[in-house]
């Protein structure tokens, strides 16, 4: 069955594989300064929060709270530090490597105007960089969520009974979801992924 202008889906898939092979031989484009700065700030904040917890947490730490802010789960200091320390390392930071997926399985990544980006090796290299930058911002926001959780946990550990205002978590989660939604919407409606046939490197 033909796809597009006389091209079968098998031919299209083979062409994309060839584009990906050529793109993998090209140098990666460096990420822009703003995504790198945002990720650096989030990482420094996370490391500072970890250092503060290691120095100040008591042996018994509240790690889960009811809707009213009353703790209903407790852990030891090593476990509490391990949770907020490993969560970004295991779940968030590795997300940045998803951008490399476009070099191996281009059809597996969705983005605006994907057909245009997958058509040339240089475009695919640029596409990977744009996706990597967006993932850096998503990871930074997610790491800041962990920072917020760690700060609440550290504060609660020194309060009588380990209680905290229940609305703190609501503000933290809602703020995170709003930022994440704004980032995704910006990725899709901004001009970042708009085809640029005027760029001689991408034409």
HELIX and SHEET records of a PDB file:
HELIX    1   1 UNK A    9  UNK A   24  1                                  16    
HELIX    2   2 UNK A   33  UNK A   56  1                                  24    
HELIX    3   3 UNK A   77  UNK A   87  1                                  11    
HELIX    4   4 UNK A   88  UNK A   92  3                                   5    
HELIX    5   5 UNK A   93  UNK A  100  5                                   8    
HELIX    6   6 UNK A  101  UNK A  104  1                                   4    
HELIX    7   7 UNK A  106  UNK A  108  5                                   3    
HELIX    8   8 UNK A  114  UNK A  117  1                                   4    
HELIX    9   9 UNK A  121  UNK A  156  1                                  36    
HELIX   10  10 UNK A  160  UNK A  162  5                                   3    
HELIX   11  11 UNK A  167  UNK A  189  1                                  23    
SHEET    1   A 2 UNK A   2  UNK A   3  0                                        
SHEET    2   A 2 UNK A   7  UNK A   8 -1                                        
SHEET    1   B 2 UNK A  60  UNK A  65  0                                        
SHEET    2   B 2 UNK A  71  UNK A  76 -1                                        
END                                                                             
